């Protein structure tokens, strides 16, 4: 589906899930924000990666989307057309049934789900639209944890501009990016870590500034992110124990959208060849080829090149069974020859890890996406075998 205006920028969120509770089908469903039929606004949708069937989960443009730890429910931020500018944290089954409102009446910025069923959300008081010229007060937000029983605990105070909430695999550490200080005066995003049990919050030192797309290692000791600045686009490795970050320099390539493999031994990244920039360009390098999807080891050495990216990638994630990568993105479409981009063809794709050709899952999506998550595999329920009673003689 082609949208002929970049003004209506959509939020595209991808999530692969099992087809239904009890069905061990990794990547069966993909959840995203997009249009179907005669829709005039985006909705939260799912597409079955096996059949291509698209269905609506909930109307209204979603924000962050994640899955519960058991993979049975979607959790997302919905804006719901509230006149006060607030938003609601929703939870529902993948078919849209049993929809619940977990938090409402706040300005919600980010959400994440922990393995024990806890949901973390950054929430701030709703503030009317304000002009920076009026010198509005600097808003603060709080990071709260919602237990499976829906009790709420405040973990700590955070800046209102908070994003990329991410739990470690064990759920003991919570990471996020935030813009400290006054948003009206600008400033770079910093990375923070919190001990979930004790509530201690630490700002990551070193090269974490201006980084994004964080992904934890399987043991939770390391986070890999991507940093983009005038020196290039490289991976950043964060040591959780010391809360320090080191940039992994790759002058011949720009790397972004890192995603850890399920076993934590490999990374999938989008890698674009780079060449030295001409003097006076204000940057040190420029693209020297098309972006490619590659798999690297934890040190950044390329193990497998899976070929060119099928679209301009916005998110990349690893299927829980390790068989494929899921990605979302778009193909820019010029309005006329020589013009700037006038529209975009969005799409959700699947890239096999065995080197097979990428396949299109659906074009019923948006672009300028906000998140991409893969649902945990829901194992088959154990078969109950009835014991035979011996026949009486």
Secondary structure, DSSP 8 states (H G I E B T S, - for coil): -EES-SSS----EE-EE-SSTT---TT-EEEEEE--TT-SS-EEEEEETTT--EEEEEES-EEEEEE-TTSSEEEEEE-TT-TTS-EEEEEEETTS-S-EEEEEEEEEEEEEE-TTS-EEEEEE-------GGG-----EEEEEEE-TT--EEEEEEEESSEEEEEE-TTSSEEEEEE--S-GGG----EEEEEETTT--EEE-EETTTTEEEEEE-TTSSEEEEEEEETTEEEEEEEETTTTEEEEE--TTEEEEEEEE-TTSSEEEEEEEEEEE--TTSSSSEEE-S--EEEEEETTS-EEEEEEE-SSEEEEEEE-TTSSEEEEEEEEEEESSTT--EEEEEEEEEEEETTS---EEEES---SS--EE---------------------
